[in-house]
Amino acid sequence: MSTIQPVANGLRTDHPVPGLPFINDERLLLDNPDAIERTGRNQGAGLWGRTDRLRDGGWVAFTTETKNRDYAWAVHQHPEHGRTVLLIRDSDMSTLHHHWMYGGNGFLYRHGGYWWDGTRWHRPQQIVDRAYEGYEARVVEDAVTVTAIDVLAGPATSHTARVAKIADFTALKEPLPHWREHLALWASRRKPGSLPLDRCVVDLRAPELDPDLFVDRAGLAQIAELKPEDLPHPQYGRKDLPPPQDETAQGPRWSRPVARDWAEQHRRTHGPEKLLSATTRFGTDQPRGLVDDHNRLTKIIADSLQAAAESKRNRLFTRSGTDHEEQAAHLAWWPAVALNDGTDGFIPFTAVRTTIVEAVLGGLARDVEHTDNPEILGDIVGDVVHLIDWYILREPELAPALFGEICLDARLRFGLDTKAVGDLLRRSLNLDSSLDQQTLSTLFDLALPPSAQDPEE
């Protein structure tokens, strides 16, 4: 999602950001993206410029502002919806460039990451869909697009607006008061042939963006079913929190749907690990596979110790069976950890994951080759299901990545619908997995990509 905070509108933008001043952008050749790039590119240390063509037509262009190097110009030219001209912080150029080029989240951003693609408004991107290597787009309910003509229909004041100059510009800390008057000045400077005011998008209105309904950290924790202290740190973990819709003296505030989306992704990220955990003999929670391996090694070592003790003759005393088990548990712990260490252990977990993916895809390849209906897919081979079991019980936090990779590759290689692949995984594991059906159902709800699930799930 784009959480870039622009600091001003260019005077020739078609889509002004509310609350921001307008700056004279006459030095920019807005019909020549290459010239915009050349303004900053290779013009000296600390300057940068770039332009790129968009896939669906139009282009983007960026340049450091040479007269005020703390800032940069960002221009987005849409083939249908006109141009967006923003002044941003120079350090934000590469991030906004990435969002406009590759983010898949539109080109206009309001209210902390709400985005418009030219048709509909969507909430900030938070729900990962690995089958598409991106995020699920969630439409804002009952959204109303506010245009320039809507804002100008409001009551006028006697405030005198002005156009700022770049050389002495400093970003404001608060929204510009009497912004309607500044918008009126912008409208009066529009050139013939400019985008009509009723197509100049200014803002978004929606029931969920009512500030009275926003939640604070305590509300976010409640929605996510977490303790407030278990939320990411408000200062050091800010990037792990959802993008706020408002900043107050008491801290960030979020719309309830944004908070719910964050809570859903948090469960998807951390839920599999919690679901597939067990308690060790030492009272700590670890992946169930590690605990199983530890318990098996403990029994093997305990039995060996017991057998060795019983074979000795003429001793004054022997350890009890309980002592042997406790000693064995300690002796078995680090071998069990080594077996389950995906970074430098005895078993190459990355190779196991690749083998699983390729084995599933090999079965899909045979199905696609021998059927006229690509939606009819044969069950995954039982031994492959057992290997999936083994892997996710030892790396439960990687279950979403494993299922996402299978769905992604099946879509790209064979053109299979991700929902059909998700159904295949559910069906096959329900048939041959060692996990009970309730655990599997919860796991798939958490770990399958959204596009591989039923909409109501």
N, C-alpha and C positions, 0 to 999 in steps of 0.2 A: 504494500500500500504506500501511497505517497504521503509522508508526514512533513514534507518540505513546507516551510512557512515563508511565502514570498513577502517582500518588504514594501513593494510598491507596484502600481499598475503603469505600464507604458501608456502614453496618451492615445496611441493609435490601436490599443487592444480592442477586440470586439466583446470581450467577456470580463468585465472588471470584477475584482475581488472586493467584497464589501469591507469597509473600514480602512482600506489602504489609500494612501495619497496617490495622485497621478503625477508622473514625471515626464518631462519633455523627452521624447525618444526620436527627435528629428534626425539625429546623426545616424540612426540605423537605416540601412537600405532594405526595407521590409519586403521588397519584391526580389531581392537578390540574396539568397541564403549564403552563397559563397563569399559575398562581400562581408556579411556579418561575421562569418568564421575568420576572415582575414583581418578583421579589426583587432583580434587578440592573438591569433595564432602566429607563432614565430616572430612576435614583436618585442620580445624582451623577457627577462626573468620574471616569473610570477604571473605571466599572461597566458591565456589559453583561449582557443576557439575551436568550434567543431560544427559541422552540419551533416545531416543524414537524411536520406529519402525514406519516407514511411511506406510500408508494404501496400497499404490500400490507397495510396496517393497522398500528396502533401509532403511536408518536410518539417524538420526541426533544426534550429540553429542556436548556438550559444557563443557568447564571447564575454571575456572579462571587460568591465568598463574601465577604459584606460585613464579616465579622469578621476576615478574613485575606485581603487583596486580592491576594496573590501567587498564590492558587489559585482554582479554579472547580469547580463541580459539573457533571457530565455524566450525563444519565439517558437510557437507551434502553429503551423499553417495547415488547416484542415480543408480538404477539397470542397466540402459542403458547408461547414459551420464557421468558416472564416479563421481569423488569427487570434491567438492569445499571446500577449506581450507582457512579460513579467520581469521585474527586477528582483533578483534573489541574492543571497549571500554567495560570494565567490566559491566558498567551500562546498556549497550544495549543488554545483553544476553537474558533476558526474552522476549524482544520485537521481536528479530530475531527468537527466538524459536517459538513464536506464529505465525509469518508469515510463517515459513517453515512448521509448523505442521498444522495450521488451516486457513491460510490466503487465500488459493485458488488463489494465485498469483505467481505461479512458484517458482523457486529457484535461478535464477540469476537476479540481479537488476543493471540497468545502468541508467545514465542520470536522476537522481531524480525520481526513482520509475518505469521507464519502465522495464517490466519484461518478462522473457522467460520461457516457460513451457516445453522446450525440442522440441517444434515444431514451435511455432510462437511467435513473439514479440507483446506485448500488452502495451497500455498506462497505466499510473498510475490509480489505482482503485479510482474512485470518484463517479460514478453513482450508487446510492443505489438501490438494487432490493430486496424489503422486501419479495417478494414471494419466494425467495431462501435464505433469511437471509444472503445476501452477496452483492457483487458488480457485475455490468455488465462488462464482459471482452470485451474490445474494441481493435480490432487488428490494429496494425500500418500499414498504407498503404505503399506499395513498400519498405518494410523493407529488409535490407540485413544484414545477420549475418557475422560479421568479425571474422575470426579465427586466431589462432596464426600464422599459415603459411602465412596468408595475411599480417599481420604486419611485419613478418620477411622478406617478399619480398621487403620491403622498403629499402632505402639506409642506409648503415651503417655509423657510425661515429667513431671517435677515442676515444670516451669516454670509460673509464674503469668502468665496473659495478662491484658490490659486493653484497654479501648476508649479510643482517643485522643479528645481534644477539639480542635475546630478552632481555637479562639482562639490557642492557643500551639503549634500544630502546625508542625513543620519537616520537610520531606521527608528520608527516610533516604538515605544514600549506598550502603548495602549491603542485601541482602535481610534481612528480619526473621528472626532465629534462632527455633527452636522454633515454626515457623509452624503446625504441626498443632494446638498448644494454642490458638492464636488462632482457628483455624478452629472448634475445639470450642466456644469461647466464643460465636462468631458463631452456630453451630448452636443453642446453648442459648437464644439470644435470638429465634429465629424465631417468628413469630406463627402461630396456627392459620390454615389456608388458604394458607400460603405454598407455593411450589413444592417438591415433595418433594426430599429430599437427593440421591436417585439421578438427578435431572434437573438438578441444579445443576452446571454445567460449570466445572471448575476448571482443567484443564490438558490437554495433549496428549502422548501418548507415540507414538514412531515410531522405527524403526531408524535413519533418517537423522538423528535428533536425539541420537544418542549422542555426547557431547562428545569421546570418544576418536577419533571419525571426522571431527571438524571440521578445516578447513584455515585457515591463516593467510594473510598477503599473498603469501608465496612460493607457497603452494599454489593460491591464486586465480589468480596470474599463470600458473602452469603449466597449469591447466585452460583458461584463456583463450588460451593460446599467446602470451603477452606477456612482455616483460621486466619484472621487478618495478618498475623505474624508470618504465615506461610506464603503470603503473596510476595512477588519479587520486590526487592528493596525500592522504595520510591525514588531514591537518588541513583544508586549504583545499578539497579536492575530495571531502569525505566524502559529500556528497549524491549523488555520481555513483558511489559504491560500493554494493554490495548491502547490505541491512539485516543487521547482524550478529546471530548467534544467541547469541553470548557475548562479553563484554568481559573481557579479561585485562590484566594489567600489561604484557604484551608487545604488546597491541593487539587489534583485533577478530578474531573467528573465525567462520567460516561453515560451515553444513552443505554437503555436496558438491552436492546437487541445487540449492540456492540459488546456489552458485557456478557450476554449469553453466548455469542459467537466465540468470545475469548475462552469462556468456561468450557465450551464444547471442544475446542482445540486443545485446551489444557488436559481434558480427560483423554482425548485421543493420543496425546503425547505421553502422558504418564500413566494412563489407565492400564495398558497391557502389562507393564512392569509390576504394578500393584496386584493385578488380577492373577498373574502367574508367579507369585512369590510364595515362599513358605518360611517357616521359622526354623533356624538351626538349633542344634543342641546348646548353643551358647546364648540363645535368646535374641538373635538378630534376624532381620528379614533379608532374604537373599533369593535370587531366582530359583524356582522349584527344581530345575534340572541340577543346579549346583548342590542343593540340599540333598537330592536323591543320590547323586554321586558320592557326596560326603558320607551319607548314611551307609551306602554299600561298601565303601572303603573302610569305614569304621568297623563294620561287622567282619570284613575279611581280616583286618589287622587284629581285632579283638579275639577272633577265633584262633588266629595264629599264636597270639600271646598265651591264650588259655591252653592251647595244645602243647606249647613249649613248656609251660609251667607244670603241666600234668606229667610230662615225660621225665622230669627231674626226680631223682630218688634221694632219700636220706636228707631231706631239707627240714629245717625246723618249722617253717611256715611258708605259705604261699599267699599271693594276693587274691583277693576275692574277685569273682566275675565282674562285679560293679567297678572295681578298680581298673580291671583290664579294659572295660568299655570306655571309661573316662580317659585313660591313657591313650587308647586307640583313637578316640575322637580327636584328640589334639594332634596325634601323629598323622591322621588322615586329612586334616583340614587343608594344609597347603598343597598336597598332591591333588586334592579335589579342585582347589582354586586354579592350579596350573592346567588341569584338564579343561577348565571352563574359561580360561583367559583368552579372549579373542584377539589380543594384540601380540602376545609373544608366548602362547601356550603350545601344548603338544598337538592340538588340533587346529588346522587353518580354517577359522570360521568364515573368512571371506570366500575361500574356495568352496566351502560347503554351501554357502548361500548361492554362489554362481551355479554350482551343480544342481541345486534344487530348481532354480529358475529355468535352466536349460532343460532339465528333465520334464518339467511341466510343459514348456514350450514345444518340446519334442512330441509329446502326446497331442498337443493342440495341432501341430503341423500334420500329423497323421489324420486327425479328425477333419481338418479343412480339406485335405487331399481326397478323402473318400466320402465326402458328403456334399450334397447340393444345398443343404441348409446349415449355414455356419453357426446358427444358434443352438444346434443339437451337438453337444460336446460330450464325449465319453468321460467317465470318471478318471480321476488321477490314480495311477498305479498305487496299490497299497503300500509298497516299500517306500515310495516317494513321500506319501503321507506320513509314514513313520519318521522319515528324515525331517520333514517339516516340523513334526512334533518335537523331535530332539532339538532342533535349532531354536524354536521359539521358547522352549522351556529354559534354555540357557541364555538366550538373548531376547527376552520378551520386549524390551524397549525398541527392538529392531523389527518387530512383527509388522508395523505399518509400512516400513520401507520394503520389506520382502514382498508383501501382498501388492504394494503399489508398483514395484518393478515388474511383477508378473503381469499385472493388468496393463501397464504401459507398453511393455514389449509385445503383448498379445495384440494390442490395438495397432501398434506401428507395423509389426511384421505381417499380421494376417488380417487386419481390418476388423477384428472382432469387437463387438460391443462390450464395454467394460462391465456392464451389468451382467451379461451372460458369463463372463469370466468370474465375477464375484459369486454368482450362483454356483458355478462349478466348484469353487474352493469350499463354499459352505457345504455343498452336498458331499463332496469327497471326504472332507474331514469328519463330517457327521457319521460317515460310514466306517472309517478305518482309524480315526484318531483315538488315542488313549484318554483324551480329555472328555469330560462329561458334556452333554449337549447344552446345559445351561452355561457352562464356562465358555464353550465354543460360541454360543450365540452372543454373549457379552463381548467376547474377544473380537468377533467380526464386526459388531456395531462400532467398536472403538478403532479397529485397525484397517478395515477395508476403506479404500478411497470413497468419498461421497458419491462419485459417479457410478460406483459399483454396487450401490445399495438402493433399496426401494426409497422413493422420495419421502415417505412417511417415517422411515427409520431414523 
